[in-house]
Amino acid sequence: MAQPVSPEPPFELALTPRTTLKRHADRGTRDLAALHAILDEALVCHASVVIDGSPRVMPTAHVRVSDRIYLHGARANRLFGEIATGAPACICVTLLDGLVFARSWFHHSMNYRSAVLYGSGSEVTDLDEKLAALGALVDKAAPGRTREARAPTPQELASSLVVRFPIVEASAKVRTGPPIDAPEQLSDDCWAGELPLTLSAGPPVDDGQLRAGIAPSVAAGERARTLTSGASAPYERTQGDLVVSTDPGRIDFALVHRFLSEESYWARGVDAWRQRLAMSHSISFGLYRRGEQLGFARVLSDYGRVAFLADVFVVPGARGEGLGKWLVASVLEHPDLAIVDRWLLGTADAHGLYERFGFVRTDTGRYMLRPRRA
């Protein structure tokens, strides 16, 4: 899905009377990248505007694209309609990272990352930008989801109100660390410390009306895994113009399925739904050069004791460049997999490649094992 584009923003936020922090100013940051990171990780924002002389606020989904935020809602929603007309508005997001327990009631606190934006929004009327913004909102929920679900119909697109909000006047604030008790309280007989909090996900649950034979969502499965592991972004490694990434939004599923079902010896004839099912329960790695997919691998693991490396391939036109070796090295260095005790894989003709990474042949010859590390 194409993304809306706009000029590159500056590296620091400008100070204004509304964004100058007066209390705990040391927790503020003008780093634009830090602000972007907060906006990108947060799944919900609160948008507020004055309507008929009364303040109104509404929680809603948002997505940042370059130097703007996009919101969407029904055309009948008055709050979004007011923001779309350019009325002064405020948008706030908060990420709660922990509860802080002090020795006194007074110093109890929370660890958090927050951002506040001021400005005026405008309705997105260009159909290409509108479609791209909606796609970015869907892919923020689970990267790659736009490739699994259908795009909006013209009627659905017309009934949706999409609002852009510029990131021009904003502030970011972060609190980390233990409680800040007074020195005379440090000898109190009271426990003090932090209770870290994280957002996690359970396994995806099928819709009760899901048609039989529909494979699980690869995007939702990967999103659940990254939330559970604490990863906030896809794992990526670069080497010149090459990229290895676990971003499901990049994977060319048609290419992967075509190779495995038509050219591989280990998965020949595999159904598309079965391959999607397998990928939904795996970490999938794509190998790319300037956006074109050249290779693929996936891993099944309990993230502690055992990992199985499967479906490793490089397309015929890109072989002989050492790409397979780099792809395997990138897989083994994934931070969620680096501590796995034993690795297993199956191969009929690539034993030499895997022996470079410590794999040894088992008695069957087809399977290779990387022995337990001392």
Secondary structure per residue as TSV (DSSP state, phi and psi in degrees):
chain	resnum	aa	ss	phi	psi
A	1	M	-	360.0	124.5
A	2	A	-	-64.9	148.0
A	3	Q	-	-107.0	144.4
A	4	P	-	-59.5	143.3
A	5	V	-	-120.2	153.8
A	6	S	-	-156.9	165.3
A	7	P	-	-58.8	152.3
A	8	E	-	-64.4	132.7
A	9	P	-	-80.1	169.5
A	10	P	-	-70.0	172.7
A	11	F	S	-88.5	-19.0
A	12	E	B	-126.2	149.7
A	13	L	-	-78.5	138.4
A	14	A	-	-77.5	143.7
A	15	L	-	-84.6	135.7
A	16	T	-	-132.6	167.8
A	17	P	T	-56.1	-32.4
A	18	R	T	-82.0	-22.1
A	19	T	T	-104.5	1.3
A	20	T	S	-81.4	115.4
A	21	L	-	-75.2	135.0
A	22	K	-	-107.3	-29.7
A	23	R	S	-111.9	130.9
A	24	H	S	51.5	50.5
A	25	A	G	-60.3	-23.9
A	26	D	G	-66.3	-17.5
A	27	R	G	-86.6	-6.1
A	28	G	E	-82.2	156.7
A	29	T	E	-139.9	141.4
A	30	R	-	-100.6	4.1
A	31	D	B	-69.8	116.8
A	32	L	H	-64.8	-34.9
A	33	A	H	-63.8	-36.6
A	34	A	H	-65.8	-41.7
A	35	L	H	-61.4	-45.8
A	36	H	H	-59.6	-41.7
A	37	A	H	-61.7	-40.2
A	38	I	H	-64.8	-47.4
A	39	L	H	-62.6	-38.0
A	40	D	H	-72.0	-36.6
A	41	E	H	-76.5	-34.9
A	42	A	-	-66.8	136.3
A	43	L	S	-95.5	-17.2
A	44	V	-	-133.4	138.1
A	45	C	E	-121.5	166.2
A	46	H	E	-117.3	119.7
A	47	A	E	-104.2	134.1
A	48	S	E	-132.8	148.5
A	49	V	E	-158.1	157.7
A	50	V	E	-92.6	126.4
A	51	I	E	-126.2	124.4
A	52	D	T	54.2	38.8
A	53	G	T	78.5	4.5
A	54	S	E	-122.3	136.0
A	55	P	E	-70.7	138.6
A	56	R	E	-127.3	144.6
A	57	V	E	-139.3	145.7
A	58	M	E	-144.9	132.3
A	59	P	E	-77.5	141.8
A	60	T	E	-160.3	164.8
A	61	A	-	-77.8	154.0
A	62	H	-	-148.5	163.8
A	63	V	E	-146.0	139.1
A	64	R	E	-96.5	131.6
A	65	V	E	-129.0	107.8
A	66	S	T	59.0	-117.3
A	67	D	T	-105.2	32.5
A	68	R	E	-149.5	158.5
A	69	I	E	-112.2	143.3
A	70	Y	E	-114.6	136.1
A	71	L	E	-123.0	156.3
A	72	H	E	-146.2	154.4
A	73	G	E	-169.8	-177.5
A	74	A	E	-72.8	148.7
A	75	R	T	-61.6	-25.4
A	76	A	T	-77.3	-10.4
A	77	N	-	-72.9	117.4
A	78	R	H	-71.2	-36.4
A	79	L	H	-63.1	-46.9
A	80	F	H	-65.4	-37.5
A	81	G	H	-62.6	-37.6
A	82	E	H	-67.8	-42.5
A	83	I	H	-63.8	-37.7
A	84	A	H	-64.5	-23.0
A	85	T	T	-82.9	-4.6
A	86	G	T	97.6	11.1
A	87	A	-	-64.4	143.4
A	88	P	E	-55.6	132.3
A	89	A	E	-141.5	166.6
A	90	C	E	-136.3	137.8
A	91	I	E	-125.1	134.5
A	92	C	E	-132.7	140.5
A	93	V	E	-131.1	148.7
A	94	T	E	-139.7	132.7
A	95	L	E	-111.3	119.3
A	96	L	E	-92.9	116.8
A	97	D	E	-102.4	-14.5
A	98	G	E	174.4	161.6
A	99	L	E	-101.8	136.2
A	100	V	E	-109.9	119.2
A	101	F	E	-104.4	118.0
A	102	A	-	-102.3	177.1
A	103	R	S	-81.3	-12.5
A	104	S	S	-130.5	154.4
A	105	W	G	-57.2	-39.3
A	106	F	G	-58.9	-35.5
A	107	H	G	-99.2	5.6
A	108	H	-	-62.0	145.0
A	109	S	E	-155.3	-165.4
A	110	M	E	-139.7	148.1
A	111	N	E	-93.8	134.0
A	112	Y	E	-156.6	166.7
A	113	R	E	-132.4	126.9
A	114	S	E	-137.4	158.3
A	115	A	E	-143.0	141.5
A	116	V	E	-129.1	129.8
A	117	L	E	-120.6	138.6
A	118	Y	E	-118.7	147.8
A	119	G	E	158.8	-162.4
A	120	S	E	-129.3	132.5
A	121	G	-	-91.1	176.8
A	122	S	E	-153.2	149.8
A	123	E	E	-74.0	140.6
A	124	V	-	-87.7	115.1
A	125	T	-	-107.4	-22.9
A	126	D	-	-67.6	124.6
A	127	L	H	-65.3	-37.2
A	128	D	H	-65.8	-45.0
A	129	E	H	-65.6	-38.0
A	130	K	H	-64.3	-45.4
A	131	L	H	-65.4	-40.6
A	132	A	H	-65.7	-38.8
A	133	A	H	-65.2	-43.2
A	134	L	H	-64.3	-38.7
A	135	G	H	-64.2	-38.7
A	136	A	H	-65.5	-36.6
A	137	L	H	-64.1	-42.5
A	138	V	H	-66.4	-44.0
A	139	D	H	-71.7	-20.0
A	140	K	H	-69.6	-35.5
A	141	A	H	-62.0	-42.2
A	142	A	S	-158.7	107.1
A	143	P	T	-52.7	130.8
A	144	G	T	95.7	-5.9
A	145	R	G	-65.0	-29.3
A	146	T	G	-64.5	-22.2
A	147	R	G	-81.0	-15.9
A	148	E	T	-96.4	-33.4
A	149	A	S	-105.0	157.7
A	150	R	-	-76.0	154.3
A	151	A	-	-74.7	161.9
A	152	P	-	-65.9	148.4
A	153	T	-	-74.9	164.3
A	154	P	H	-55.8	-36.1
A	155	Q	H	-68.3	-42.9
A	156	E	H	-65.1	-39.8
A	157	L	H	-63.6	-41.0
A	158	A	H	-68.5	-31.8
A	159	S	H	-82.6	-8.8
A	160	S	E	-95.9	133.7
A	161	L	E	-99.7	120.6
A	162	V	E	-113.3	128.9
A	163	V	E	-119.2	133.0
A	164	R	E	-100.3	142.2
A	165	F	E	-132.5	118.3
A	166	P	E	-73.2	145.6
A	167	I	-	-95.2	85.6
A	168	V	S	-118.8	-50.9
A	169	E	E	-113.8	108.3
A	170	A	E	-153.9	160.0
A	171	S	E	-138.7	152.1
A	172	A	E	-129.8	145.9
A	173	K	E	-142.7	140.4
A	174	V	E	-137.3	132.9
A	175	R	E	-120.3	130.8
A	176	T	-	-135.5	164.5
A	177	G	S	96.4	-175.7
A	178	P	S	-78.2	178.3
A	179	P	-	-66.0	156.9
A	180	I	-	-112.5	78.2
A	181	D	-	-82.8	156.1
A	182	A	-	-67.2	148.2
A	183	P	G	-53.3	-37.0
A	184	E	G	-72.2	-10.7
A	185	Q	G	-91.4	-11.6
A	186	L	T	-64.8	-19.8
A	187	S	T	-93.3	4.1
A	188	D	S	-65.1	148.2
A	189	D	S	-85.8	68.0
A	190	C	S	-148.1	131.5
A	191	W	-	-67.3	141.4
A	192	A	-	-137.9	148.3
A	193	G	E	163.8	-159.9
A	194	E	E	-122.6	147.9
A	195	L	E	-117.7	96.7
A	196	P	E	-62.8	143.2
A	197	L	-	-125.1	140.5
A	198	T	-	-137.9	156.3
A	199	L	-	-91.0	125.1
A	200	S	-	-128.1	168.7
A	201	A	-	-132.1	145.9
A	202	G	-	-87.8	179.0
A	203	P	-	-66.2	148.2
A	204	P	-	-58.0	142.2
A	205	V	-	-112.3	126.5
A	206	D	-	-62.9	143.4
A	207	D	-	-61.5	136.4
A	208	G	T	-61.0	-20.7
A	209	Q	T	-103.6	16.2
A	210	L	-	-64.9	132.3
A	211	R	-	-65.9	141.7
A	212	A	T	-59.9	140.5
A	213	G	T	91.8	-1.0
A	214	I	-	-82.1	123.1
A	215	A	-	-73.4	152.6
A	216	P	-	-59.4	157.9
A	217	S	-	-73.3	124.8
A	218	V	H	-64.9	-41.4
A	219	A	H	-64.1	-45.2
A	220	A	H	-67.1	-38.2
A	221	G	H	-63.3	-42.7
A	222	E	H	-69.0	-36.4
A	223	R	H	-64.2	-41.3
A	224	A	H	-62.5	-40.7
A	225	R	H	-66.2	-43.5
A	226	T	H	-68.9	-35.8
A	227	L	H	-66.5	-41.3
A	228	T	H	-66.9	-36.7
A	229	S	H	-83.8	-9.1
A	230	G	T	86.7	3.9
A	231	A	-	-73.4	132.6
A	232	S	-	-101.2	-6.6
A	233	A	S	-153.4	157.2
A	234	P	-	-59.9	148.4
A	235	Y	-	-74.7	132.7
A	236	E	E	-142.4	144.4
A	237	R	E	-130.1	142.0
A	238	T	E	-123.7	152.4
A	239	Q	E	-152.3	98.5
A	240	G	T	64.5	-123.8
A	241	D	T	-95.2	13.5
A	242	L	E	-100.4	146.5
A	243	V	E	-138.9	134.5
A	244	V	E	-110.0	127.7
A	245	S	E	-143.3	146.3
A	246	T	-	-96.4	10.7
A	247	D	-	-67.0	110.9
A	248	P	T	-65.4	-20.9
A	249	G	T	-68.1	-18.0
A	250	R	T	-89.3	-21.4
A	251	I	-	-68.4	129.8
A	252	D	-	-88.9	90.3
A	253	F	H	-61.4	-37.0
A	254	A	H	-59.5	-41.4
A	255	L	H	-65.1	-45.5
A	256	V	H	-61.0	-49.0
A	257	H	H	-66.0	-40.2
A	258	R	H	-61.5	-44.5
A	259	F	H	-64.9	-48.6
A	260	L	H	-65.6	-40.9
A	261	S	H	-80.6	-24.4
A	262	E	H	-112.7	-29.0
A	263	E	T	-115.5	-26.0
A	264	S	-	-77.1	155.6
A	265	Y	S	-92.0	-16.9
A	266	W	S	-96.5	-16.3
A	267	A	S	-133.9	21.8
A	268	R	T	-58.3	130.4
A	269	G	T	85.0	4.3
A	270	V	-	-63.8	136.0
A	271	D	-	-69.9	150.2
A	272	A	H	-61.4	-43.0
A	273	W	H	-65.3	-34.7
A	274	R	H	-70.3	-36.4
A	275	Q	H	-67.8	-40.3
A	276	R	H	-61.8	-41.3
A	277	L	H	-60.1	-45.5
A	278	A	H	-61.9	-43.1
A	279	M	H	-69.5	-29.2
A	280	S	H	-68.2	-19.3
A	281	H	T	-108.9	19.0
A	282	S	S	-132.3	166.3
A	283	I	E	-92.2	118.4
A	284	S	E	-100.8	134.6
A	285	F	E	-116.2	127.3
A	286	G	E	-107.3	144.2
A	287	L	E	-111.4	126.1
A	288	Y	E	-132.0	149.2
A	289	R	E	-127.4	115.0
A	290	R	T	50.7	42.8
A	291	G	T	88.5	-15.6
A	292	E	E	-88.9	128.7
A	293	Q	E	-76.1	129.0
A	294	L	E	-116.0	-15.6
A	295	G	E	-160.7	174.5
A	296	F	E	-158.8	152.1
A	297	A	E	-159.1	157.3
A	298	R	E	-143.3	156.9
A	299	V	E	-133.1	133.9
A	300	L	E	-107.5	133.6
A	301	S	E	-158.1	156.7
A	302	D	-	-96.8	3.1
A	303	Y	S	66.6	11.8
A	304	G	S	-135.8	-56.8
A	305	R	S	-104.3	-40.5
A	306	V	E	-135.6	141.9
A	307	A	E	-140.0	141.1
A	308	F	E	-117.5	122.6
A	309	L	E	-94.7	127.5
A	310	A	E	-140.7	162.6
A	311	D	E	55.1	37.0
A	312	V	E	-80.3	126.2
A	313	F	E	-156.8	155.3
A	314	V	E	-122.3	135.2
A	315	V	-	-61.5	148.3
A	316	P	G	-51.7	-40.4
A	317	G	G	-69.8	-10.6
A	318	A	G	-114.3	10.8
A	319	R	T	-80.2	160.9
A	320	G	T	86.3	5.5
A	321	E	S	-109.3	5.1
A	322	G	S	79.5	14.4
A	323	L	H	-69.9	-35.9
A	324	G	H	-63.3	-40.5
A	325	K	H	-62.8	-43.7
A	326	W	H	-68.3	-36.6
A	327	L	H	-62.6	-46.6
A	328	V	H	-64.2	-42.3
A	329	A	H	-60.1	-40.5
A	330	S	H	-65.8	-38.6
A	331	V	H	-63.0	-46.9
A	332	L	H	-67.3	-21.3
A	333	E	T	-94.4	2.4
A	334	H	-	-56.7	131.0
A	335	P	T	-60.2	-29.0
A	336	D	T	-78.5	-12.2
A	337	L	T	-114.7	-9.6
A	338	A	T	-62.8	-26.2
A	339	I	T	-96.5	1.5
A	340	V	-	-59.6	135.8
A	341	D	S	-75.4	-44.4
A	342	R	E	-134.2	139.9
A	343	W	E	-116.7	145.4
A	344	L	E	-134.6	145.4
A	345	L	E	-153.8	165.2
A	346	G	E	-124.0	136.3
A	347	T	-	-155.6	150.3
A	348	A	S	-109.8	-13.4
A	349	D	S	-146.6	6.9
A	350	A	-	-122.5	31.0
A	351	H	H	-58.8	-39.4
A	352	G	H	-62.0	-38.1
A	353	L	H	-61.3	-49.0
A	354	Y	H	-75.8	-25.1
A	355	E	H	-63.5	-26.2
A	356	R	T	-64.5	-20.9
A	357	F	T	-106.6	15.7
A	358	G	T	91.1	5.8
A	359	F	-	-77.3	143.9
A	360	V	E	-125.6	154.2
A	361	R	E	-75.6	140.6
A	362	T	-	-88.7	179.3
A	363	D	T	-61.9	-29.8
A	364	T	T	-73.1	-24.6
A	365	G	S	84.8	-30.2
A	366	R	S	-79.1	-36.5
A	367	Y	E	-100.4	147.7
A	368	M	E	-124.8	145.3
A	369	L	E	-127.6	134.7
A	370	R	E	-95.9	112.9
A	371	P	-	-61.1	158.4
A	372	R	-	-57.4	134.2
A	373	R	-	-76.3	148.2
A	374	A	-	-65.5	360.0
